[in-house]
Amino acid sequence: MMLLPIETAAFLALLILTLIRLPSAIREPSSRLTWLATITGLAAVFMVGVAVPLPIVDGWLGGTNVANLIQNILATAAIWFVMQAALTLDGSRFNPRSLWELPIMFLSFTIPFLLIAERGSTTGDFIKETADHFGLWAYASIYMGCVVLIMTRMLRGIRGRRPRPYIILRIGAGAILCASLIEIVYLTLRVAGLGRTQSVEAVGNLFTIPFYGGVVLGCVAIIAFALARAGRRSMNAALGRLLTRANVDRGMIVNPIPDEEPVHETYRLAVRLTDIANSQELSNRERVLLRAATEMLDRQMRAPAVVRMSSAAGTVSVP
């Protein structure tokens, strides 16, 4: 049986994810960071030559391995957008001012690339064939350093978050981080003059599977988060219908808020239902919905407002 190359698997995963997430990206602003990550990641893997042969792709750019630079620029952007999407999964807002980081990163490794005196003609082994040169070492090592920085920031930012999809995301990010460190070690061995010996190349060959495997795991995590988000919407709809029916008897008013994050909506509806519980007994269905809402909120990294739900008691407490 012929196995699918890991680069092809990553390309197909990103392509499928880009297409199925497009409607939600158009409909929900909160989904656009994830979609930007998948489409830039798709473009980055395209530059490897998965869909169109590399000589053709690089030929469009002059045939001097500029495709490698474009691939790394796109990959950096994709990984950065994944980090930002992950950090805002708890309901916090993305700050567009942080976009200044991207051009700084791009320039940090683009300048060394342009200073490489002899890049040669198109080759899929551009890095390995020219790794003996200091300019190549600087270019590729700085790029890998940017990836390490982004993945480290993401892992620190999502530390302590308990929903299960974060486990997949952490494994994927960890794999990409480890692959990047391995590549830096390989590049350093090469520029130190150890040549393409069997042991040195064995180190370099450790890069591909964890890096692209991490990309695939990232796609799986995004799908898992999307499914969880859909489940949250369904629960919120049930909470909303229940409270709407309670308006006349209990005097509660529930007005939808445009573009509200699902976790914030769950919190708001759960608080309203808890307000009812403080004055009179809940029905069985009301208790089940409140328990599900509070358990979901307790799994977030932090409460979406200044109060925290208690799933055990079904109450709201102020820190």
Backbone torsions as a table, in degrees:
resi	resn	phi	psi	omega
1	MET	NA	132.7	-178.7
2	MET	-84.7	122.8	-179.9
3	LEU	-81.0	146.1	178.5
4	LEU	-78.1	125.8	177.6
5	PRO	-55.4	144.3	-175.6
6	ILE	-62.2	-33.3	177.7
7	GLU	-65.3	-39.5	179.0
8	THR	-67.2	-40.5	177.5
9	ALA	-60.7	-42.6	178.8
10	ALA	-64.1	-42.1	-179.9
11	PHE	-62.1	-46.0	-178.8
12	LEU	-65.7	-40.5	178.8
13	ALA	-62.4	-43.5	179.9
14	LEU	-68.4	-38.4	179.2
15	LEU	-63.5	-47.9	179.7
16	ILE	-61.9	-44.6	-178.1
17	LEU	-65.7	-38.9	178.4
18	THR	-61.7	-41.2	-178.3
19	LEU	-72.0	-44.3	-175.8
20	ILE	-76.6	-20.5	-179.9
21	ARG	-92.7	-6.0	-179.0
22	LEU	-60.1	-46.6	179.5
23	PRO	-58.7	-42.3	-179.2
24	SER	-69.9	-30.8	177.2
25	ALA	-66.5	-35.3	177.8
26	ILE	-72.8	-39.6	-174.0
27	ARG	-81.1	-38.5	-173.1
28	GLU	-121.4	115.4	179.0
29	PRO	-56.5	-31.5	-177.6
30	SER	-68.2	-15.7	-179.5
31	SER	-92.8	-4.0	-172.0
32	ARG	-74.6	-31.1	177.1
33	LEU	-62.2	-44.6	179.0
34	THR	-62.7	-41.6	-178.8
35	TRP	-67.3	-39.5	175.6
36	LEU	-60.4	-39.2	178.5
37	ALA	-63.4	-43.2	-176.8
38	THR	-71.2	-38.9	-176.8
39	ILE	-74.2	-35.3	175.8
40	THR	-72.0	-35.4	175.1
41	GLY	-64.2	-39.9	177.3
42	LEU	-61.2	-44.5	178.7
43	ALA	-63.5	-37.0	180.0
44	ALA	-64.7	-45.5	-179.9
45	VAL	-69.1	-31.2	175.3
46	PHE	-57.5	-37.7	-177.5
47	MET	-68.1	-14.0	177.2
48	VAL	-71.9	-23.0	-178.0
49	GLY	103.7	22.8	-178.1
50	VAL	-71.2	-47.4	-177.2
51	ALA	-91.0	-39.9	178.7
52	VAL	-123.0	133.8	-178.0
53	PRO	-51.0	139.5	-177.0
54	LEU	-55.4	-41.7	179.2
55	PRO	-57.4	-34.1	178.6
56	ILE	-71.8	-47.1	-179.3
57	VAL	-60.0	-49.5	-178.6
58	ASP	-69.4	-29.2	177.1
59	GLY	-61.7	-34.2	177.1
60	TRP	-62.3	-24.3	-174.9
61	LEU	-105.6	9.8	176.9
62	GLY	110.7	-8.6	175.0
63	GLY	72.4	26.0	179.2
64	THR	-122.3	34.8	176.5
65	ASN	66.4	23.7	174.3
66	VAL	-65.9	-24.2	177.7
67	ALA	-57.5	-33.5	178.8
68	ASN	-64.6	-41.4	177.6
69	LEU	-64.5	-46.4	-179.6
70	ILE	-62.5	-40.0	177.6
71	GLN	-58.5	-44.5	-177.4
72	ASN	-71.9	-33.1	175.1
73	ILE	-63.7	-46.5	-180.0
74	LEU	-65.5	-40.1	179.8
75	ALA	-64.3	-40.8	177.6
76	THR	-61.7	-44.2	178.5
77	ALA	-62.1	-44.1	-178.7
78	ALA	-61.9	-46.1	-178.8
79	ILE	-66.3	-36.4	178.0
80	TRP	-65.5	-42.5	178.0
81	PHE	-65.8	-35.9	175.6
82	VAL	-61.4	-44.6	178.3
83	MET	-58.3	-47.9	-178.6
84	GLN	-64.1	-39.6	178.1
85	ALA	-63.3	-42.1	-179.6
86	ALA	-64.6	-40.8	-178.0
87	LEU	-68.6	-23.8	-178.5
88	THR	-100.0	6.5	179.8
89	LEU	-67.5	-17.9	179.4
90	ASP	-84.0	3.9	178.9
91	GLY	102.9	-6.3	177.8
92	SER	-71.5	163.1	-174.9
93	ARG	-94.3	145.2	174.0
94	PHE	-77.7	134.1	178.7
95	ASN	-98.9	108.0	-178.3
96	PRO	-59.1	-20.8	-179.4
97	ARG	-64.2	-21.7	-179.6
98	SER	-72.9	-7.6	179.4
99	LEU	-62.0	-19.0	179.7
100	TRP	-60.3	-22.2	-178.8
101	GLU	-63.8	-34.9	-174.9
102	LEU	-62.8	-53.9	179.5
103	PRO	-60.2	-31.8	177.4
104	ILE	-63.6	-45.3	178.5
105	MET	-63.7	-44.8	-180.0
106	PHE	-57.3	-47.7	-178.1
107	LEU	-64.8	-33.1	-175.3
108	SER	-61.2	-32.1	178.0
109	PHE	-111.2	-13.0	175.9
110	THR	-70.2	-40.9	-179.8
111	ILE	-60.8	-48.2	175.6
112	PRO	-60.1	-35.2	178.3
113	PHE	-62.2	-45.5	-178.3
114	LEU	-67.8	-20.9	179.6
115	LEU	-87.9	-3.1	176.4
116	ILE	-68.8	118.1	-172.5
117	ALA	-65.8	-43.6	-175.6
118	GLU	-129.0	99.6	-179.1
119	ARG	-90.1	-14.2	177.7
120	GLY	73.2	-176.3	179.3
121	SER	-87.6	172.0	-174.3
122	THR	-54.5	131.0	175.3
123	THR	-153.8	143.0	177.7
124	GLY	-73.3	-14.8	179.1
125	ASP	-108.9	37.9	-177.3
126	PHE	-54.3	-46.6	-177.7
127	ILE	-63.2	-49.5	-175.9
128	LYS	-68.2	-34.9	-176.6
129	GLU	-74.9	-22.6	-177.7
130	THR	-119.7	13.2	-175.0
131	ALA	-67.7	-12.8	178.6
132	ASP	-73.4	-15.4	-176.4
133	HIS	-90.2	139.0	-177.6
134	PHE	-62.0	-38.0	-179.9
135	GLY	-60.2	-41.3	178.4
136	LEU	-66.9	-41.6	178.5
137	TRP	-58.8	-45.3	-179.3
138	ALA	-62.9	-45.7	-178.7
139	TYR	-60.6	-54.6	-174.5
140	ALA	-72.5	-35.9	-178.9
141	SER	-69.4	-39.6	178.3
142	ILE	-66.1	-40.2	176.6
143	TYR	-60.1	-48.3	179.2
144	MET	-64.4	-34.6	176.7
145	GLY	-63.2	-38.2	176.7
146	CYS	-62.4	-42.0	178.9
147	VAL	-63.8	-43.9	178.2
148	VAL	-59.5	-44.0	179.8
149	LEU	-60.9	-45.8	-178.1
150	ILE	-64.8	-46.4	-178.9
151	MET	-64.9	-37.3	178.0
152	THR	-64.8	-43.7	177.7
153	ARG	-61.5	-40.4	-179.2
154	MET	-67.2	-45.6	-179.3
155	LEU	-62.5	-38.3	176.7
156	ARG	-68.0	-38.4	-177.2
157	GLY	-68.5	-32.2	-178.3
158	ILE	-99.4	7.6	179.3
159	ARG	-61.3	132.6	178.6
160	GLY	91.1	-8.8	178.2
161	ARG	-78.6	133.7	-168.8
162	ARG	-100.5	-21.6	179.9
163	PRO	-53.1	140.9	-172.3
164	ARG	-57.2	-37.1	179.7
165	PRO	-57.9	-24.2	177.9
166	TYR	-64.7	-28.1	178.1
167	ILE	-62.0	-46.7	179.0
168	ILE	-62.4	-43.0	-179.1
169	LEU	-63.2	-41.3	179.3
170	ARG	-64.6	-42.1	179.3
171	ILE	-63.1	-45.5	179.0
172	GLY	-62.0	-44.9	179.3
173	ALA	-65.0	-40.3	178.3
174	GLY	-63.0	-38.3	179.1
175	ALA	-65.7	-43.2	178.5
176	ILE	-64.4	-41.5	179.2
177	LEU	-62.2	-46.9	179.5
178	CYS	-62.9	-41.4	179.3
179	ALA	-62.1	-39.6	-179.9
180	SER	-66.2	-41.0	177.4
181	LEU	-65.2	-39.0	177.1
182	ILE	-61.1	-42.7	-179.2
183	GLU	-64.7	-38.3	177.4
184	ILE	-63.7	-41.5	177.5
185	VAL	-61.8	-45.1	179.8
186	TYR	-60.7	-46.5	-179.4
187	LEU	-62.2	-37.8	179.7
188	THR	-67.7	-40.1	176.7
189	LEU	-61.9	-39.1	-178.8
190	ARG	-69.6	-45.8	-177.1
191	VAL	-71.0	-19.5	176.8
192	ALA	-76.4	-5.3	175.1
193	GLY	93.7	17.0	-179.8
194	LEU	-80.3	-9.4	175.3
195	GLY	72.1	-174.2	-178.0
196	ARG	-95.2	56.1	177.6
197	THR	-72.7	167.1	-177.3
198	GLN	-61.1	-40.9	-178.6
199	SER	-69.3	-39.0	178.9
200	VAL	-66.8	-43.7	179.4
201	GLU	-66.2	-30.4	176.4
202	ALA	-62.0	-37.1	176.2
203	VAL	-65.7	-45.9	-179.6
204	GLY	-62.6	-32.9	-178.7
205	ASN	-73.1	-10.1	179.3
206	LEU	-78.9	-5.8	-174.1
207	PHE	-76.5	-47.4	-164.9
208	THR	-61.5	-52.1	-173.1
209	ILE	-63.8	-50.2	179.3
210	PRO	-65.6	-33.3	-178.2
211	PHE	-67.6	-54.8	-178.2
212	TYR	-74.0	-28.4	173.1
213	GLY	-63.8	-37.9	176.0
214	GLY	-64.0	-36.0	176.7
215	VAL	-63.6	-44.1	179.0
216	VAL	-62.2	-43.7	178.9
217	LEU	-63.7	-35.3	175.5
218	GLY	-61.0	-40.5	177.3
219	CYS	-64.0	-42.2	178.3
220	VAL	-61.4	-41.8	179.5
221	ALA	-63.5	-40.7	179.8
222	ILE	-62.5	-41.7	177.7
223	ILE	-63.1	-42.4	-179.8
224	ALA	-62.7	-41.3	178.2
225	PHE	-65.6	-38.2	179.4
226	ALA	-64.3	-41.4	178.3
227	LEU	-65.2	-41.2	178.1
228	ALA	-63.4	-38.9	179.4
229	ARG	-64.3	-40.7	178.8
230	ALA	-64.1	-40.0	177.4
231	GLY	-63.8	-36.7	178.6
232	ARG	-65.5	-41.5	178.3
233	ARG	-60.7	-41.4	-179.7
234	SER	-63.9	-42.9	178.1
235	MET	-64.5	-39.9	178.7
236	ASN	-63.9	-38.0	178.3
237	ALA	-62.6	-41.3	178.6
238	ALA	-65.7	-42.7	176.8
239	LEU	-61.1	-43.0	-179.2
240	GLY	-63.2	-43.4	179.3
241	ARG	-63.7	-41.1	-179.4
242	LEU	-62.8	-44.9	-178.5
243	LEU	-71.3	-31.9	176.9
244	THR	-63.0	-42.4	177.5
245	ARG	-65.1	-25.0	-178.4
246	ALA	-84.9	-7.7	-175.4
247	ASN	-56.3	-49.6	-174.1
248	VAL	-66.1	-46.7	-175.7
249	ASP	-74.8	-31.7	-171.2
250	ARG	-117.7	-1.7	175.3
251	GLY	72.3	23.2	-179.7
252	MET	-91.9	140.5	177.9
253	ILE	-118.6	122.6	-178.4
254	VAL	-119.6	106.0	179.6
255	ASN	-106.6	128.1	178.1
256	PRO	-65.5	148.4	178.1
257	ILE	-110.9	123.2	-177.5
258	PRO	-59.0	138.1	175.8
259	ASP	58.4	27.6	179.9
260	GLU	-74.7	137.7	177.0
261	GLU	-63.6	140.8	-179.5
262	PRO	-55.3	-40.1	-178.7
263	VAL	-67.4	-34.7	177.0
264	HIS	-70.3	-38.9	178.5
265	GLU	-64.2	-43.3	178.0
266	THR	-59.4	-44.4	-179.8
267	TYR	-60.6	-48.0	-177.3
268	ARG	-62.0	-45.1	-179.2
269	LEU	-67.7	-38.6	179.2
270	ALA	-64.9	-38.0	177.9
271	VAL	-64.5	-41.2	178.6
272	ARG	-61.8	-42.1	-179.9
273	LEU	-67.6	-35.5	176.9
274	THR	-66.6	-35.9	176.2
275	ASP	-58.5	-39.8	177.7
276	ILE	-64.7	-42.8	-177.7
277	ALA	-63.1	-26.7	-179.9
278	ASN	-72.9	-17.1	-177.3
279	SER	-111.4	-25.1	-179.8
280	GLN	-157.1	164.8	-174.9
281	GLU	-71.3	140.2	177.3
282	LEU	-84.3	154.1	172.3
283	SER	-75.3	169.4	179.8
284	ASN	-59.3	-44.6	-179.1
285	ARG	-64.0	-39.9	178.7
286	GLU	-63.1	-40.3	179.5
287	ARG	-66.2	-39.8	179.6
288	VAL	-63.8	-45.6	-179.5
289	LEU	-65.8	-40.7	179.3
290	LEU	-64.8	-40.9	179.4
291	ARG	-63.9	-43.0	179.4
292	ALA	-63.3	-40.5	-179.6
293	ALA	-66.0	-44.8	-177.6
294	THR	-69.7	-34.3	176.9
295	GLU	-65.0	-40.2	177.9
296	MET	-64.1	-43.5	-179.1
297	LEU	-65.6	-36.3	180.0
298	ASP	-67.3	-19.2	179.5
299	ARG	-84.3	-8.0	179.7
300	GLN	-75.0	163.0	-178.9
301	MET	-62.6	-43.1	176.8
302	ARG	-147.9	158.8	179.3
303	ALA	-62.9	145.8	-178.1
304	PRO	-72.9	-2.9	175.4
305	ALA	-145.6	-161.6	-173.3
306	VAL	-85.4	2.6	176.4
307	VAL	-119.7	161.8	-177.3
308	ARG	-128.1	140.6	179.6
309	MET	-80.4	150.5	173.4
310	SER	-117.5	106.3	-174.6
311	SER	-70.0	-25.5	-178.2
312	ALA	-68.9	-42.0	-175.7
313	ALA	-102.0	-13.1	-178.1
314	GLY	69.6	29.8	-178.3
315	THR	-122.0	173.6	178.7
316	VAL	-114.8	133.2	178.7
317	SER	-122.7	148.9	178.9
318	VAL	-105.1	125.8	-178.6
319	PRO	-67.0	NA	NA
